[in-house]
Amino acid sequence: MTTMTTPSGLHAEALRSFWPGGTGPQNYVDGAWTTAAVYAETFDPSTGNTFAVVPETTKDEVDAAVRAAARAQPAWAGLTMSQRAEHLSALKAVLDAKGEELALLEAIDSGNPLPSTRRDVGLALRYLTEWPGLALSATGRFTRAHADGISLISAEPYGVVGKIIAYNHPMLFAIAGMIYPLMAGNTMVIKTSTQTPVATLALGEVIDGVLPPGVVNIVSGGADAGDALVTHPQVKRLAFTGSEATALAIQKRLSVSGMVKHFSAELGGKNPFIVFADADVSAAVDAAFAGLSFHISAGQSCQSTARILVHESIISEVEAGLATAMRRLTLGPAYEDATEMGPVVSREHARRIEEFIRGGIDEGARLVVGGGTLKSGGYFIEPTLFSDVTPSMTIAREEIFGPVATLMPFATEDEAIRLANDTRYGLSAAVWTNDLDRALRVSAQVQAGYVWVNDANRHYPGSPFGGMRASGIGREETVDELFGYTESKSVNIRVRSA
Ligand code: NAD
């Protein structure tokens, strides 16, 4: 792109392509942009400057969005699956036409480089193409339970789904996250991420006139807006993507409010990347580097395999390869052509990562690359690699969610498995070996919902994504997700004999 103009000129131009009247971002409720009582600033992490002012949605405003979704739901559920799929298919053309503008908004707001946000638009288009068709299989079941009795079992929508989104790929999460709930006959209120709301709000423009009013409503805000959605009596199904701490806070809140709700959670990870001595080391280094997602989101990825466990005989080679790749990365503003890695999302998060780095040094890990920040207004952390990391160190235990990787040696297969599982999380894992038996043994024993063998980072269509242990509840991206947005209803019929 595109820095023909100043960042502030670029900001204004990017916002005007969705809100031409100069109003700036608004909530999208009941088929219209709606003004809010309170607004809050959102920042461009590449400069630290204000990017936009967005609604800090109040409880009453969340209530209005839920009521709009509830009004729209019976008619939406009354459509056939094919009709719902046609609506979603129609979104593709608008998303495609607006894709470059959305990618720019997302790059400014999140700090993810433009190639990464363009990739998110591409993924969203692919999911809109592939997933609605898969949902057509959700036709219910029939059983003959008794000689004189049958059951008809249907998959019923919950009604209104409340979706709460994390900050790292918010627009993609919003689009991907609406496909199965809508196909199942639900309507939705989506709450954007606190830090990165702008491109998600702009999806109002994509939806407008394509989905009936009220079917998808989008509001911004932080914990209070999220809480209003969580505790709204008309929201029976909650879908959450974010941190373990917030998931626990939501579960506690539901419990003390006396509310029983269906709740799915896509949470964090401390994901192992295991390299055995017989692996193709050069390919493993390339994959380990790709698995860090430094170039996609400065390492702010739930599936980032940043805990790299390497057989002691090849760890120097892997360390040298990763160090070279990290030193070559060009850091810069998300919207500049030369940028290969952008900033992290906020000043607070940058400070948190700096604390982890200081802690790693204090606890005795060896800093191989990086560890510093860039002298600029933006929130830039250098790609950072620690070696000689031991299992008790904080950097080996906590999700850092930034451009920091740790290298740890192991001697035996048993030790590799023990180290891999020495975490409360269980989202993803990668196993690198040319021994098929070992690959199958280790992948069976690693406690993770999504395991790659001789690969990393890629999602395989048809494979459900989600975490074990503290990494979550539920699975996404397949019909598992579709059925997660339905509850079964059995109609049991006694058949009288003639
Ligand atoms: P977060 O938990 O801070 O916030 C997530 C969302 O919850 C935001 O929209 C926020 O406004 C909302 N929220 C905060 N407090 C709330 C409350 N009390 N009630 C209701 N809503 C509330 O997470 P984050 O910093 O945005 O995202 C980073 C985390 O998300 C990391 O742990 C990462 O691993 C995880 N993540 C997981 C996946 C996955 O698919 N497993 C994907 C992306 C991110």
Residues whose N, C-alpha, C, O or C-beta is under 5 A from the ligand:
A	BS01	NAD	I164 I165 A166 Y167 K191 T192 S193 T194 G221 G222 A223 G226 D227 T241 G242 S243 E244 T246 A249 E266 L267 G268 G269 S301 C302 S471
